[in-house]
């Protein structure tokens, strides 16, 4: 079964999540505390994961495509040199 890719991570999602959680509490002070706590908790959880930013992923994908193209060109050159 094929694995579906994760959607790109958006940093503003942390703020939105924390804001939504803070709305569950009546006190403004409690909301701010919960918002900070949720944001820190999510950031901490994400930092423990072995993830890279979307920009870094895209950059590495570009490098991989370029390297693959060079490898294919070298394989063709070697194949031509091996022919009598």
Backbone bond lengths (Angstrom), bond angles and torsions (degrees), N, CA, C in turn:
res aa  C-N    CA-C-N  psi(-1)  N-CA   C-N-CA  omega(-1)  CA-C   N-CA-C  phi
1 X - - - 1.449 - - 1.530 108.84 -
2 X 1.312 117.68 131.96 1.466 122.71 -177.88 1.521 109.92 -74.78
3 X 1.334 115.30 141.52 1.457 120.42 177.31 1.523 108.89 -88.86
4 X 1.303 115.40 135.78 1.454 119.84 177.98 1.525 109.03 -83.30
5 X 1.330 117.31 138.81 1.470 119.45 179.23 1.523 110.40 -71.13
6 X 1.342 115.42 150.53 1.455 119.97 175.02 1.519 108.68 -72.43
7 X 1.331 117.06 146.29 1.465 118.02 175.12 1.527 109.09 -67.78
8 X 1.323 117.40 157.25 1.466 119.39 -179.72 1.529 110.32 -59.56
9 X 1.335 115.89 139.48 1.466 120.97 -179.77 1.520 109.62 -79.41
10 X 1.306 115.33 134.50 1.460 120.73 178.46 1.528 108.27 -113.26
11 X 1.341 117.63 118.90 1.471 120.47 -178.87 1.522 113.96 -55.75
12 X 1.324 117.30 -32.38 1.463 119.43 -179.33 1.525 111.81 -67.20
13 X 1.329 116.97 -14.81 1.460 120.90 177.29 1.526 110.70 -61.56
14 X 1.338 117.58 -35.84 1.468 120.84 178.16 1.522 110.76 -60.59
15 X 1.306 116.34 -45.97 1.463 120.49 -179.88 1.525 111.02 -64.69
16 X 1.322 116.59 -42.14 1.462 120.46 179.72 1.519 110.99 -63.86
17 X 1.327 116.61 -42.96 1.458 121.15 179.01 1.523 110.87 -62.57
18 X 1.322 116.48 -46.05 1.457 120.70 179.38 1.524 111.20 -64.14
19 X 1.315 116.66 -38.71 1.465 120.26 179.68 1.525 110.96 -65.63
20 X 1.333 117.22 -43.06 1.459 120.82 178.64 1.526 111.24 -62.76
21 X 1.338 116.20 -41.57 1.461 119.84 179.14 1.525 110.58 -65.54
22 X 1.332 117.33 -37.74 1.471 120.33 -177.95 1.524 111.63 -68.79
23 X 1.313 118.88 -24.39 1.462 121.65 -179.83 1.531 111.91 -70.19
24 X 1.309 117.15 -13.10 1.455 120.62 -179.84 1.529 112.09 -76.06
25 X 1.328 117.22 -15.13 1.464 121.22 -178.39 1.521 110.84 -104.25
26 X 1.334 117.13 143.78 1.469 119.77 -176.23 1.529 114.61 -75.21
27 X 1.297 118.75 -35.28 1.457 121.88 -174.15 1.524 111.52 -82.51
28 X 1.341 116.07 137.77 1.471 120.78 178.45 1.519 110.68 -62.13
29 X 1.344 117.18 -41.39 1.457 120.97 179.51 1.532 110.23 -63.44
30 X 1.318 116.41 -42.57 1.467 120.37 179.05 1.525 110.69 -63.98
31 X 1.324 115.86 -39.68 1.466 119.60 179.26 1.517 111.21 -60.36
32 X 1.324 116.30 -46.38 1.466 120.25 -179.59 1.522 111.04 -62.62
33 X 1.329 115.85 -42.29 1.461 119.75 179.45 1.522 111.32 -64.14
34 X 1.324 115.94 -45.07 1.471 120.19 179.95 1.519 110.08 -65.35
35 X 1.324 117.36 -41.25 1.459 120.78 179.98 1.529 110.26 -60.12
36 X 1.329 116.62 -45.74 1.471 120.10 178.06 1.526 110.99 -64.62
37 X 1.327 116.51 -42.05 1.464 120.57 -178.48 1.523 111.60 -64.26
38 X 1.327 116.24 -44.79 1.470 119.72 179.94 1.517 109.96 -64.77
39 X 1.315 116.85 -42.52 1.460 120.46 -179.57 1.526 110.71 -62.74
40 X 1.329 116.61 -43.58 1.464 120.04 178.41 1.527 111.20 -65.75
41 X 1.326 116.59 -39.79 1.459 121.05 179.74 1.526 111.47 -62.87
42 X 1.313 116.73 -45.32 1.467 120.86 179.63 1.527 110.48 -67.32
43 X 1.329 117.29 -42.51 1.462 120.04 178.21 1.521 110.66 -62.04
44 X 1.322 116.54 -40.00 1.457 120.66 178.71 1.526 110.41 -63.69
45 X 1.328 116.23 -44.66 1.468 120.21 179.81 1.522 110.70 -62.86
46 X 1.326 117.15 -41.38 1.462 120.57 -179.88 1.526 111.50 -68.08
47 X 1.324 117.01 -34.55 1.460 119.27 -179.25 1.527 111.68 -68.44
48 X 1.326 117.13 -23.72 1.463 120.79 178.73 1.527 112.10 -80.00
49 X 1.323 116.28 -17.87 1.460 120.37 179.03 1.518 109.72 -81.31
50 X 1.299 115.64 153.69 1.461 120.67 179.12 1.528 108.06 -91.71
51 X 1.328 115.32 76.57 1.464 120.75 -177.00 1.524 110.11 -123.14
52 X 1.321 115.43 158.77 1.458 121.95 175.52 1.522 107.96 -124.89
53 X 1.314 115.51 162.56 1.461 119.39 178.95 1.531 109.24 -69.88
54 X 1.307 115.77 160.82 1.465 121.09 178.75 1.526 110.20 -61.78
55 X 1.330 116.64 -37.63 1.460 120.96 -179.78 1.528 110.24 -63.40
56 X 1.337 117.08 -44.36 1.464 120.73 179.16 1.539 110.54 -65.59
57 X 1.319 116.78 -40.35 1.465 120.87 177.86 1.522 110.28 -60.60
58 X 1.330 116.38 -46.89 1.464 120.43 -180.00 1.526 111.36 -63.57
59 X 1.333 116.64 -39.86 1.472 120.49 178.92 1.530 110.19 -63.51
60 X 1.318 117.70 -43.95 1.460 121.12 -179.53 1.529 111.11 -68.52
61 X 1.321 117.06 -33.49 1.467 120.79 176.47 1.524 110.06 -64.31
62 X 1.327 116.75 -41.65 1.466 120.83 178.12 1.525 110.81 -63.33
63 X 1.337 116.69 -42.74 1.469 120.79 177.84 1.525 110.16 -61.88
64 X 1.310 116.44 -42.35 1.470 120.58 179.55 1.527 111.46 -62.36
65 X 1.319 117.70 -43.68 1.463 120.69 178.93 1.541 111.18 -62.91
66 X 1.322 115.97 -42.26 1.465 120.21 179.48 1.528 110.47 -64.88
67 X 1.320 116.51 -42.92 1.467 121.22 179.21 1.526 110.89 -64.78
68 X 1.309 116.33 -40.48 1.463 120.62 179.16 1.526 110.59 -63.07
69 X 1.327 117.14 -41.17 1.459 120.98 178.81 1.532 110.68 -63.72
70 X 1.336 116.66 -41.76 1.468 120.39 178.06 1.524 110.80 -64.47
71 X 1.326 116.84 -41.15 1.460 120.84 179.15 1.526 111.00 -62.04
72 X 1.324 116.62 -43.74 1.456 119.97 178.94 1.524 111.27 -63.07
73 X 1.331 117.13 -39.56 1.465 120.78 178.13 1.526 110.40 -65.19
74 X 1.315 117.84 -42.02 1.470 121.51 178.12 1.530 111.42 -64.99
75 X 1.325 116.67 -39.75 1.469 119.74 178.32 1.525 110.50 -62.25
76 X 1.336 116.69 -40.84 1.467 119.98 178.05 1.526 110.55 -65.31
77 X 1.332 116.99 -40.82 1.467 120.55 -179.97 1.524 110.50 -64.16
78 X 1.310 117.70 -42.83 1.472 121.99 178.93 1.522 109.46 -64.15
79 X 1.309 115.95 -41.94 1.476 120.17 179.64 1.528 110.30 -61.20
80 X 1.333 116.86 -41.38 1.471 120.25 179.26 1.519 110.99 -67.59
81 X 1.317 117.38 -37.82 1.475 120.33 178.82 1.527 112.24 -68.19
82 X 1.310 117.22 -28.41 1.454 121.45 -178.28 1.539 111.98 -79.00
83 X 1.311 116.30 -17.53 1.482 119.07 -179.95 1.527 109.06 -74.82
84 X 1.353 116.66 136.85 1.481 119.87 -179.38 1.513 113.43 -70.49
